């Protein structure tokens, strides 16, 4: 049975899903009817961060770097339209391969060229993230984002982190203005603004 989370809730994956070795993190969304002349291209990313919450450039997995060198986190590819049912993008997390210096994996989404296209998450609806056991294909948890994000162009959907040797899931739902550059700065990466 799927556990439904609200913003701010946390669960202990080691207790709720004992034996979980590999997870599929599925993200999905719809766009509101919007006639701005541009398609919406949302991009999922993963920041593998150390204990202080900072990520190195090689620990950032996104459409331009689909696989972490450890193969602990793999992005399955960029969906440029979000059309269709089910997950729009997926990130696979192999807990057994996560390097020892990594204590957190933040799963995020940004709108490609949001400023140029005058788009924000206020024009996105039915956004969700779900965690599925890759071995059994059972959905363990789901977090539906119900909050209105009127000006935000980037979101931290969740953080998967280790505490006392156990993996946990936190439904974050934090929005940022400034797109991917703002997220990168939040996790300690230096990038140019969009």
Phi, psi and omega in degrees: 000135183284135174270125179262124183253153172251163180307132179092345181283151179229147172225154178269107181295327180296330179269319182283333181223065182301139180087002178295120181251322183221133182238145170259121177261111181257132177242140179217158181194162171234157174253141176294158177298118189214124183249065180264002178086358181230145172288159172267129176235098177269141183236124175276146178216162175227130174254117174269114189243154177276187184301330180274004177084012182255147183242144174269161183305319180287351179259021179246117182251124182203187184300338178267352178210086191284347185220129173291148184301333179278349188064019176287329180228124181229126175271130186277356176132157184276126173258114188273355182238330184076009180288157175093173181269165177080194183295137176274324175217153180226147175232129180260130179242120177256103186298331182288341184256357182293125181301151185296335180279354180264126179242358182207141172237113179263128178257123187230169173217143177227160175261121181295129180051042184300317182294313181298321183269358181055053180240154177211172177290352172294342179259011180246138179229167176055033179286138179211164169224142179223152179242124183240137174291118184294334182280320185257346184065018177275132175284122182270315181212163180213140178231110177267125179278112183254350182288149175276127178244085190285328182242353185287141179241003178212146180224139166266108180289309184204167170230132174253121187222161180255134177218127182053040177077006182239139179278136182230160181237129178242124177278099188275298180063038181263130181261152178226143166268152180102005173059212184299324180299319179295319178295315179302316179297321178301325181259017171086012178262144181259114180223162176279145178292157181298000000 
